[in-house]
Amino acid sequence: MSRNVENLSLDVRRPYYEEYKLPDFFYNSSSFKQLNIKFAHKMVMECRYGSSWVSLQKLSLTCCSISDDSMAKILSGCPNLEYLRLYLCRKLKFLDLRNSLRLRTLEVNRNLKKRGPRQIVAPHIHCHRLVDSLTSCTLVDVGSLTEAKLDICYVQTNNPFFEFTKPDFLQLQVKVLEMLEKVQNAEKLTFGGNFIEILSLAEIRGVYFPMLKVKSLTLDTVISQYVIPGIERLLQNSPDLEKLTVRGRTSSNAILKPDQCWKSSKDGFNWNTSCCCCVLSALLLSCADGASSDSDLAYSGNTPDAGGAGCGGGCGD
């Protein structure tokens, strides 16, 4: 491999029964500026002697088995790193980015099987995109954050091992609200449907929500009765909101079964399942009435935007 390569995409495909490690010399190239590494099966990144990626600005790792120690050694040799993407990186539990002074964007995707970092310390990043598993990740320090995208990874299954119970929800609710508090000063926020659903469950239980300083809010969710309370609370707690975008469709499967956790602490609470799209339209109109003339409200889906009247039909069951 030439030592003058600046942009490299490496897609390693090997039989599942063979373990493969990147050679030590791979970590010594000082010419890399963009590096995209995608592994499959038993692929290991073991950085034993540190890296010399002094020119590297963008690093993307997919399905890599990498330890905390190897990640720390790699990062120590990347003083100019600005963008880091970690997609399903197993073995990695603690991600410490305190010494990555130029890092501005961090993307982390974790799921139920190949998880990824459980704790993230990133005081210098401005943009953070996190797709988290049910075994939630903790944002320890993201004090410079100006933009964040958060959602919860959930795969429906008939396997009782993954049955989602009330104690699981209560633990996840705490984690989700902690994440919301960590990003409360960000000016641009995007929340996915499962994340909003957990917020809805917390809302009907009367749990405290932090006030947000968000100016641009995107709700990337299907439209159903299970997200309306969370959306309402997010709007009420966003007094500085200038732009609201809802990317919705009109059907959804709830992350929890209705007989498990969808019960209010107040007797007599009922979901209005007949026209959740109309409820959303009413929320948008209410927000528009209280917004400044510079505010921008948009809805992307199968129902009218905030300026329309009525419902386009086909609301979720």
N, C-alpha and C positions, 0 to 999 in steps of 0.2 A: 504493500500500500504506500502510495506517495505521501511524503511528509508535508506536501504543499496543499493537500485537500482541505477545502474550507467548509463545504456543505456535504454531509454524508448521511444517507439513510441506509440503515442496516437491518434487514429482515432475515432473521436466523430461523430456519425450519429444519428440525431434525426429528428422528423417531422418538416417541415418548419414553422409550426405555433407555435412551442414551443421555447422559448429562454432559453439558457443554459449558465451558468457561471461556470468556474472552481472554486472549493472551495478554500478558503484562505489558508488552510494548504498545498495545492499543491505547493505553492511558498516557502515553508520552508525547502524543502529537500536539504541538503547540499551535498548529495552523487552523484547527477546527474553529468555526464560527457558529455553525448550526449542526446539531447532531441529533438524529432520530434513530433510536434503537428499539426494535421490536423482536421479542423472543417468543418461543413456543415451547410448552412442556418444560423439561428439566434444564432450563437455561439459567446460568448463575453469573451475576456480576460480582466478582471478588477483587476489589482494589486493595492489594496488599501493601503497596509502597507509595500510595498517593498518586494524584494525577498532575499532568502539566498542561491542562487545557486552558492556558492563560488568555487565549483569544476567544474562548467560547462565550456566546451571547444567548443562545437558545438550546435547551436540552430537553428532549422528550424520551421518556422510558416507558415501554409498554410490556406488561407481563414479565417483568424482570424480578428474579429472586435476588434481593439485595439486602444486606444487613445494615443496621444503624452505623456500624463502624466503617463499612465500605462507602456508604453514602457520605459520611462526614469527611473521609479522605478525598473523595471525588470533589466535593464542594470546596474543600480547602485549596484545590488547585484551579478553581474557576473564579478568579477575582472580578471578572467582567460579566458574569452571568446576569441576564436581565429577565429571562423567561424560563420557567421550570414546569414541566408537565409530567405527572406520575399517574400512570393508568394501570391499576391492578398490580401493584408492586408488592408481592408478598414478602414476608420476613421483616419488612421495614415497619418499625413501631414508633420511633421517636424522630421527628424531623426538626432539626435545629438549624434555623436560617439566620441566626443573629449575626454571623460574620459575613453573610452575603449582602453586602452593603448596597449593591447596585440592582439587586433583584426587585422587580416591580410587579411581575405577574406570576401567580402560582395556581396551577390547576391540579386537583387531586380527585381521582375517581376510585372509589372502593366499593366492593360488593360483598355478598355473604360468604363466598368461598375464598377468593383471592383478595384479601382485605387491603392492607396498606397502613400508613401511619396512623396511630391512635392519638398522638399528641403532635401539635404543630406550633412551633415558636417562630414567628415571622414578623418581627417589628418593623421591617422596612418595606414590605410589599404594599402596593396601592390597589391591586386587583387580585381577587381570590375567587376561584370557581371550585366548589366542592360538591361532588355527588357522593353522598355518604351511605354506608350500610346501616342496618338496624343496630349493629354494635357500634354506636356512634363515636365519632372523632371529637377530640377536645381542642378548641382553638385557645392556646395558652396566651399568646401575645400577638395581636394584629393591630397595634396602635396606630399605624399610618394608613390603614385601609381606607380607600375612597370608593371602591367598587367591589361588590361581592355577588356571587351567584350560588345559591344553596338549594339542595334537594336531598331526599332520602331515597336510597336504592331499595326497592322491594319487588321480589319476584313471587307471584302467587304459585302455590304448590299444594298438593294433597299430602305431602309428607308431614306427619305429625311432629317430626323433629323441628320443623320451622313454624309450628303453630304460634300465632301471635296472641299472647294472653294479656290480661289487664296489668299484671305486675311489669311485663315488658313495656307496655305503653307508658306507664307512669315513669319508668326510668328514661325512656326515650323522650318523653315530654320535657323532663328536666334538661336533658342534653340539648334539645331543640331550642328551648328558651334561653339557655346559656349561650348558644351560638347567635341567637337573635340579639342578645345583649352585647356580644362582642362586636357586632357589625352595626350597632345603632348610630354611630357617627358617620357611616358611609353615605355618600350623596347619591350613589347609584346602586340599586339593589334589584336582584332577580330571584324570585322564589318559585320552586317547582311545586307540582300538585300535591305530592305526598307530604312535603314540608308544610304546606298551607293546611293540609288536612289535620296534621298533628296540632297546629296552632288553633284550628277550629275546635278540636276536642278540649284543648286547654281553655279556650274562651267560654265554652258552655259550662265549664266547671268554675268559672270566676277567677282563674289564675291571673296574677299580675303580668302585664306586658310592659316592656320598656318603651319610652317615647323614642321615635326615630327622627333623624335629621335628613332623611332621604328626600331628594328633589326629583329623581327619576326612578319610578317603581315599575317593574315588569312582573306580571303574574303569569307564569307559564304553566297553565293548568287547564284540565278539562273542567267544564262547568257542571256542577252537581250540588245537591244540598249539603254535601259533606265539606265543601270549602267555603260556603257563604259566610259563616260566622268568623272564620279566620280573615277573610278579605275585609269584612266590615271593621274588624278590630284594627287591622293594619292601616286602613284609611283614617280611622279616628285617631290613631297614634302617629300620624304623619302630617303635622300642621304646615310643614314647609314644602309639601309636595307640589311640583310644577308639571310633571309629566307622568301620566299613568297609561300603561299598555297592558292589555289583557289578551293573551294568546290562548283562546279557548276553543274547545269543541263541546258537544252536547251529550256525551255519555261517558261514564266513568265507573270503574270498580273501586270500591272503598278499600283502603289499606287494612281496615279492621272490619270484622263482621258486625252487623248492626246489633246483635244480641250480646256482644262482648263489652264494648266500651262506649257506644253511642247513646249514652243516657246522661241527662242533665242532673246536676245536684239539686235542681229545683223541680218539685213535682209538677206535672202537667206540661212539661216541655215537649213539643211535637215538631218534627221536621215537616215543612211544607214541600212535598215532593211534586206538586202539580205543575209548578212553573218556576223552576229555579233560575231560568234565564231572565224572567221578568224581575226577579229579586235583584239579580246582578245589574240589570238596566237601571233599577231604582237607586241602587248604591252609586252607580256612576253618575246619574243625574244629580244626586244629592251632593256628591263630591264636586261636580261642575258648578253647582249653585254657590258653593262656598269658596271656589277657587278664584284666583286672580284672572285677569283678562289674558295673561300670558300663558296660562296653563294649557296643557295639551293632553286630551284624553282620547285614547284609541282602544278599539276592541277588534281583535282578529279572530274570526270564528264563523259559526253558522247562524249567528243571531245579530240583530242590529247593533250599531255602535251607540255611544252615549247620547248622541243627538237624535236617535230614532225613538219611535214609540211602539210599545207592545212587544210581543215575543214572536220570533220566527218559527216557533213550534219545534217539536221533536226534542223536548227536554228529556234529560236523563231519567231513567227509572228510579 
